[in-house]
Amino acid sequence: METTRHISPVVLRREIGRRIRVARNEARLSILEAAKRLEISLGSLSRFENGDGPVTVHLVRSMMDVYDTRLDDVLDLVRQARVKGWWKQYGISDKDFVALETGASRLSNYELALIPGLLQTADYARVVFESGREARRPDWIANQLAVRLTRQERLTDEEHPLELDAVIHEFVLRNRVGSPAAMRTQLQHLALINELPTVTLRVLPTAMFSREAAYSGFCILDFPTAGQPSICNSTHAFGEERQDKSEYVEPARLRFAHLRSLALEPDESVALIDQVAEELWSS
């Protein structure tokens, strides 16, 4: 089966689910009545509308009859969603964040403790993967590193770019991950990558205290298709949490905008990055 690195079958299934739900609502059918007419279980139709399972061409054609509408665009999406996610070859699940990021067009990211994954050098990322309470197998580390570097290719992809708007706390620049030489290389990388048209990097200085800045890092994924709900993703001490409901996403968007307004402008941020690299990581 074809593997395409800018297509996410997970995101496509979400969009398929949204469109067939809209079609059902426009047909003025309850989900229970629609399931009966389609001769499938209520649970199955609910999963399909939530994007939690692959929809078949046959089922969409049945929906066209039952809902009395054309869904040719949905049929095209169903065929595209047959593509295998590129991350699968590295043993990564469809439930992983990368499956959603692959289909996104914009990522707004705030980080308090670490360099954002999309901006990490290989040496920095390797230290992150090797650290932790549990010892990791070399093949697991190699796969994670390969996935991280592959994700970064979207930043320079001319046909299917990912726009990154990142705010990092100054502590990130001073938090040693690996050797001083690796940290210096990492900070030099940040200064250079900020010149990409797809990347905007701002540093929130320690002098600018905000209560919101002291919470955990988070990101917001936006998608190119109109109507596709944005997703807020946050990682904390007890795991990872994702929400696509507006009552969660919009407050996160406001919080990011606030932190962004407190951060230095990109050119000032690069100056601070260079200063910290010289002061702390030059030897």
C-alpha positions in Angstrom: 0.0 0.0 0.0 1.3 3.5 -0.9 2.9 5.6 1.8 2.6 9.4 1.4 4.2 11.6 4.0 1.9 14.6 3.7 -1.3 12.6 4.0 -2.8 11.5 7.3 -5.5 8.8 7.1 -6.4 9.7 10.7 -7.2 13.3 9.8 -9.0 12.2 6.6 -11.2 9.9 8.7 -12.0 12.8 11.0 -13.1 14.9 8.0 -15.1 12.0 6.5 -16.9 11.7 9.8 -17.7 15.4 9.9 -19.1 15.4 6.4 -21.3 12.3 6.8 -22.6 13.7 10.1 -23.5 17.0 8.3 -25.2 14.9 5.5 -27.2 13.0 8.0 -28.3 16.2 9.8 -29.3 17.8 6.6 -31.4 14.7 5.8 -33.1 15.4 9.2 -32.4 11.9 10.4 -31.4 11.0 14.0 -28.3 8.8 14.3 -30.6 5.9 15.5 -32.9 6.2 12.5 -30.0 6.5 10.1 -28.3 3.4 11.6 -31.5 1.4 11.1 -31.8 2.4 7.5 -28.2 1.8 6.8 -28.5 -1.6 8.5 -25.5 -1.0 10.8 -25.3 -0.7 14.5 -25.7 2.6 16.3 -22.2 2.3 17.8 -20.7 1.7 14.3 -22.3 4.8 12.8 -21.3 6.8 15.9 -17.6 5.7 15.5 -17.7 6.6 11.8 -19.1 10.0 12.4 -16.4 10.6 15.1 -13.7 9.5 12.7 -12.7 6.6 14.8 -12.9 3.9 12.1 -12.4 3.5 8.3 -15.6 4.1 6.3 -16.0 2.0 3.1 -17.0 3.2 -0.3 -20.0 0.8 -0.2 -21.3 2.4 3.1 -21.0 6.0 1.6 -22.9 4.9 -1.4 -25.6 3.6 0.9 -25.6 6.9 2.7 -26.1 8.7 -0.6 -29.3 6.7 -1.1 -30.6 6.9 2.4 -29.7 10.6 2.9 -30.8 11.4 -0.7 -27.7 13.5 -1.5 -24.4 13.3 -3.4 -21.3 12.6 -1.5 -18.7 12.3 -4.3 -16.2 14.4 -2.4 -16.5 12.0 0.6 -15.9 9.0 -1.8 -12.7 10.7 -2.9 -11.6 11.1 0.8 -12.4 7.5 1.6 -10.2 6.4 -1.2 -7.4 8.7 -0.1 -7.7 7.4 3.5 -6.7 4.0 2.4 -3.1 5.2 2.3 -1.0 3.8 5.2 0.3 6.5 7.6 4.1 6.9 7.0 4.7 6.6 10.8 3.5 3.0 10.8 6.9 1.7 9.5 8.5 3.0 12.7 6.0 1.2 15.0 4.1 4.4 15.8 0.3 4.1 16.4 -2.4 6.0 14.7 -3.2 7.4 18.1 0.1 9.2 18.3 0.3 13.0 17.9 2.2 12.7 14.7 -0.8 11.2 13.0 -2.7 14.4 13.5 0.2 16.8 12.9 0.8 15.2 9.5 -2.5 16.5 8.3 -2.3 19.9 9.9 -1.4 23.1 8.2 -0.4 25.2 11.2 1.0 24.5 14.7 1.0 27.0 17.5 3.3 25.7 20.2 4.3 26.9 23.7 7.1 25.1 25.6 8.3 25.7 29.1 11.0 23.1 29.6 12.2 21.7 26.2 12.9 22.8 22.7 9.8 22.1 20.5 10.2 18.7 18.8 10.0 20.3 15.3 13.1 22.4 16.2 15.3 19.9 17.9 18.6 18.8 16.5 19.3 15.1 16.3 21.7 15.1 19.3 19.2 17.0 21.5 16.3 14.7 20.5 18.4 11.6 21.2 19.2 12.8 24.8 15.5 13.4 25.3 14.6 9.9 24.1 17.3 8.3 26.1 16.4 10.0 29.4 13.5 9.0 31.6 12.6 6.5 34.3 12.4 3.5 32.0 15.3 2.2 29.9 14.5 2.2 26.2 15.7 -0.2 23.6 18.1 1.1 20.9 15.6 0.3 18.1 12.9 2.3 19.9 15.2 5.3 20.2 16.2 5.0 16.6 12.6 4.9 15.4 11.6 7.8 17.6 14.5 9.8 16.3 13.7 9.0 12.6 10.1 10.0 13.1 11.1 13.3 14.7 13.5 14.2 11.9 10.9 13.2 9.3 8.3 15.5 11.0 10.7 18.4 10.6 10.8 18.0 6.8 7.3 19.6 6.7 8.9 22.9 7.6 10.8 23.0 4.3 8.2 21.2 2.2 7.3 23.6 -0.6 4.1 21.8 -1.7 2.7 20.8 1.7 4.4 23.1 4.3 3.6 23.1 8.0 3.6 26.6 9.5 5.1 26.7 13.0 4.4 29.6 15.4 6.4 28.8 18.6 6.9 30.5 21.9 9.5 29.1 24.2 10.4 30.2 27.8 13.9 31.5 28.3 14.4 28.6 30.7 14.4 26.2 27.7 17.6 27.9 26.5 19.3 27.4 29.9 18.0 23.9 30.6 20.9 21.7 29.8 20.0 18.7 27.6 23.2 16.8 26.6 26.7 18.3 26.5 27.5 22.0 26.4 28.6 21.6 22.8 25.3 19.9 21.9 23.4 22.8 23.6 25.4 25.4 21.7 24.7 23.6 18.4 21.0 23.4 19.3 20.8 27.1 20.0 22.6 27.9 16.8 20.1 25.8 15.0 17.2 27.8 16.6 18.7 31.1 15.4 19.1 29.7 11.8 15.8 28.0 11.5 13.9 31.1 12.6 14.8 32.5 9.1 12.6 29.9 7.5 9.4 31.5 6.1 7.3 28.7 7.8 8.8 29.3 11.3 8.2 32.1 13.8 10.1 31.6 17.0 9.7 33.9 20.0 11.4 33.7 23.4 9.5 34.6 26.6 12.1 36.2 28.9 12.3 35.2 32.5 11.9 38.9 33.4 8.4 38.8 31.9 6.5 36.7 34.5 3.0 35.4 33.8 1.0 32.8 35.7 -0.1 31.3 32.4 3.6 30.8 31.4 4.2 28.6 34.5 1.7 25.9 33.4 2.7 23.0 31.1 3.5 23.4 27.5 0.8 22.9 24.9 0.1 23.2 21.2 -2.9 23.9 18.9 -3.2 22.2 15.5 -5.2 23.9 12.7 -6.2 22.1 9.5 -6.5 23.2 5.9 -10.1 22.1 5.4 -12.7 24.6 6.4 -14.9 23.2 9.2 -12.2 20.7 10.4 -12.1 21.4 14.2 -8.7 22.5 15.6 -7.1 20.4 18.3 -5.4 21.4 21.5 -2.8 19.0 22.8 -1.0 19.2 26.1 1.4 16.9 27.9 1.5 16.9 31.7 2.7 14.7 34.6 -0.1 12.2 34.1 0.0 11.8 30.4 -1.2 13.5 27.2 -4.6 15.2 26.7 -6.3 16.2 23.4 -9.4 18.2 22.9 -11.2 19.4 19.8 -14.2 21.1 21.5 -14.3 24.9 21.2 -14.7 25.3 24.9 -11.2 23.9 25.3 -9.5 25.1 22.1 -10.5 28.7 22.2 -9.2 29.3 25.8 -6.0 27.7 24.7 -5.8 29.9 21.7 -6.3 33.0 23.9 -3.6 31.8 26.3 -1.2 31.3 23.4 -1.9 34.8 22.1 -1.3 36.2 25.5 2.1 34.4 25.9 3.0 35.4 22.4 2.3 39.1 23.2 4.6 38.9 26.2 7.5 37.3 24.3 10.3 39.0 22.4 10.0 39.7 18.7 11.8 37.2 16.5 14.9 39.3 15.9 15.1 40.1 19.6 14.6 36.4 20.4 17.5 35.4 18.2 19.7 38.0 20.0 18.8 36.4 23.3 19.4 32.9 22.0 22.9 34.0 20.8 23.6 35.7 24.1 22.7 32.6 26.1 24.7 30.3 23.8 27.7 32.5 24.3 27.3 32.9 28.1 26.5 29.3 29.0 27.4 26.9 26.2 30.5 28.4 24.6 33.0 26.1 26.4 
